[in-house]
Amino acid sequence: MGRLSRNVELHVIPWIGSIPLRRLREHHIDALYADLLANGRADGRGGLDPKTVLEVHVILHKALADACKRGLTVRNVVANAEPPKRRRPRTEIRAWNADQLHEFLVSAKGERLFPAFWLAANTGMRRSELLGLRWGDVDLTTPHISVNRALVSVSYELHESRGKTRNSSRWIDLDAATVTVLAQWRAQVEAELDRPATDDDYVFCTVTGAPTHPDRFSQIFNKIVARTALPRRRLHDLRHTHATLLLKVGVPVKVVSERLGHATPAFTMATYQHVLPGMQAEAARTFASVLASTGFNPVDEPVEVAQAR
């Protein structure tokens, strides 16, 4: 089921699906948006993000425009409705430093799905991308991972999608340690399944070969963190940790953006701007040392100033 179909089934039909097209009015659409913002989540835990409600607005606007063209209705009532114009405040970016990440990985090493946490930390992949990974997407020879799908949970049911943005599909290079971790993990999975893994098998499957549920994966992460003295973080913060550590050691923003699958490097800079001030100071010091190595001194010899009598 695609994202468009899910939005229609979850967020449109239950609210206005019973209203005949000829009776649909602007106030119905406005009420729909208000209800979605307040109570739209399928799990009953509050409202939808304004971005999702805007997606519903675009779907409805297009559907009503098509209905007008076909003579099914005389006007597009969605055109005069008022969708949300602002996103919610951005959640503060929280990440671990290198020592804290080390402590987490040490604690996670005994878990069956440790290779998944290792890959998340070393690539910055989203949870949905990680769990949607199949062995056909993994090349341990080159070595790299091809990210081209996501496994998401809608009302606890699993669905595959093609990612959040057009840049979600991407190629991520792997280091030698990660190649070894994945090779050993594949051998373990094949022993559990008692057969060779195929290209269509999920990489981070259960012992029966089924995909790992995203909620279950997050629960395991939370339990690992809870038994440490680490600052509490979400699973998604492994992604922020990956990006922050790369930026702090001077990896170009464009490269970090490509690894994360961001729409643009500008988005990466805006998201991790808290890291950039320190990087700018280091850049200033580096440039000054390069120029100083030429022997140029921009400051005249100090002049002694006679003290006032």
N, C-alpha and C positions, 0 to 999 in steps of 0.2 A: 504494500500500500504506500503510495507516494505521500509527500508532505501535504499537497493540495487536497487529496482525498481524505486524509486524516483530519485536516482542519474543517472540511465540510461535515464529516460524520460526527466529529466531537463537538464542534463549536457553532455550527449553523443549524443543522437539522433538529437537535433537541430544543432549540430556542424558538425558531421561526418556521420550522419545517411544516407545521400544521396550518399556517396562514395561507389562504389562496392568494395567488400572485396578484389578482386584480384588487385585493383588499390590503395589500402590503403598503405601508406608509412610512414616512421618515421617522415618526416617533417609535415605530417598531425597531428600526435599525439602530436608533440612538439608545433605546433600552437594551438591545442586544449587546452593544459595545460596553455599556455601563455594567451589565451583568457579567460579561466576560472579564472585565477588569477587576470586579469584586469577587466573583465566585467561579471563574471559568476553568480552574484546574480540574482535570479528570480525577485526581486523587482526593479531591475535597479539601485541599489545603490552601485555599485562598484564590486569588485572581491570577490571570495571565499577564505576562509581560506585555507592555504596550506594543512592542514590535510584532508579537503574534497577532494581536488584535488588528494591527495595520495590515497584516497579511490577509486576515479574514475580510477586511474592507476591500482590498484589491480584488479578491476572488468574487465577492458579491457585486462589486461595480462592473466587472467584466461580464458576469452572468446576466445581470440586468440589462447591460448594453446589448448583449446578444439577443435577449428576449425582445427588446425594442425593435431591433432590426427585423426580427421574424414576425412582428405584429402581435406578439403575445401580451404585450402591455404597452401603454401609450407613453410612459415616461420612466426614466431611471430614478427611482426614489433614493437610491444610495448616493447619487451625486450631491444631494443636499444634506446628507447626514454628516455628523461631525465625529470622525475617528480621533483617537488620541494623537496629540501632536508632539508630545515629549516622552522620552524614555525615562525610566526610573533612574535615580542616581546610581552611578557605577559603583559596584562593590569594591571596597578597598583591596588592592592587590597584596596578598600575603604569601610569603615564600620562606623556605628554610635557607640557612647558609650551608656551605659545603659540609661543615662538621655535623650539623643537624641532619642533613640528608644521609650522611654516612651512618649516623646512629639509627635512623629509620631503616635503612637497608640491612644493617646488621640484625635488627629485630625481626625483619621480614624474611630473613633467609631460610628460616625453618618452615615457612608456609609453602603449600603445594604451588600456589600461583605466584611465588616469588619472581619467576621470570617476567611475568606481566608487569609487576611493579618496577622491576629493573628497566624494562623497555620504556615504560612511561617516564621514568626519571631521566633516561638517556636520550629520549627523542622529543619529549614534550607533546606526545600524542594525546588527543582527547580520549576520555573513557570509551565513548561510542566507537571511535576509530580503532582503538586497541582491541576491543571485543569483537569488532566486525572483521578483523584481520583473518585471512585464510592463508594456508601454506603456499598457495599459488602466488601470493603477493610478496613472499619472502624469498630473496635470493642471497644465499650465504656465500656465494662465490664472488660476486661483484665487489663488496656486499652492499645491499640496500633493501629497503622496504618500499613497496608501492602502496600508498594510501589512496583508496578509491571508493570506499564504502563505510557506512557507520551502522552500528547495531543499537537501536534505541528501544526504550520501553514506553508503550502507550497503554495506560490502564493495566499495567504489569504484563501485557502481551508484547512479544518481541517483533520488531519490524526492521527491515533494512532500508536505509536511505542513502543518498549520494552526497551527504555532508552538508555543512552549514553554508559554505560560500563556494564560489567558482574556483577558488584557490585551494579548497579542501583536498582535491585530488593532487597528490604530489609525490615526489621521490625523496626519501630520507636516507642518507648514507649512514652506515653502521660502523662502529669501532670494533677492534679485534675481540675485546672482552665480551661485548654484546653478541657477537657471532658465536662465541663459545657457549654462552648461556643458552642461546636459542637452539644450538645443535644438541646440547645435552637435554633440553626440554623436549625436543622432537623425539629423541630416543626414549624418553620417559613416557610420552604420550603413546608412542607405538607399542611399548610394552604393556601399557594399560589397556589399549584397544586390541592387543594381540593381532595386529596387522599393520602394514605400512600406512603412513599418513598419506592422503591424497591431496591434490591441489585444492579441492573443494572443502576439505576439512577445516574447521575453525582452529586457529592456532591455540587460543586459550580456551579450550573446551573443558567440559567436566570429564570425569573418569569414564563416562559412557559415550563421549563424543559429542554431546549436546553443547550448544553455545552457553557460555557463562552469563547469567543474568546480571545486568548492570547494577541493580540494587544490591545483589549479593556481593558483588565485587567491592562496592563502596563499604558495605558492612565489614568485610574482612579488613579493609584498609583502616577503618575506624577502630577496630579491635586491636590492631597492631600498634597504632598511635597511643591508644589508651593505656597500654602496658609499659609505656616509656614516660620519661619526664619531659618530652619534647613539647614545644608550644603546639596547641591544637590547630590542626590544619585540615582542609578538605582534600579529597582525592584530586580534585582539579588543581589544587595548589602545587602538585608535583609538576604540572605544566608551567606554572609561573616560576617555580624554582629552577627548572631547566633554562628558561629564557633569561631569568635574572643572573644566574651564574655565568652564562655565556656572555651577556652584555658587560658584566663587571670585569671580565678578563679581556675585553676589547674585540670580541667577535663582531664583525660589521652588522649593523641593524638589518640590512637587506638579507643576509644569510640567515639570521635568526628568524626573520619574518617568513622566509621560504620554508624553514624547518617546521614552523608552527602552522603553516597554511593560512596565514593572515591575508586579508584582501590586499593590503598595501604595506610597505615599510612605515609609512606615516602612521598607520593604525598601531603598529608595534611600538613606535616611539611614544605615541600618546598613552598607550597602555602601561608602558614601563618607564615613564618619564622620571619616576622616583630614583631610578638607577643612574640616569644620565648626568646629573650634576657632578657626581664624583668622577665620572668618566671624563667630563669636560675639564675638570681640574687636572687630572692626570695627563690629558692631551696638552694642556697649557705647559705643564712641567716638561713633558717630552720634547715639545717644540723648542722651548727655551734652552734645553740642554744641547739640542742639535745646533742651534745658532751659536751658542757659547763655544762649541767645539771649533768654530771657525776663527776664534780669537777676537771677535768683535765685542767691544764693551760700550754699551749705550750710555753709561753713566760717567760723567766727568770725575776727575780726581776730587775727593772731598776737600772742601775749602774750610779752613779754620775761621770760625766767626769770633771776633773779639768780644769778650764779655763787656757788657755795659758797666761803666764805673758808677 
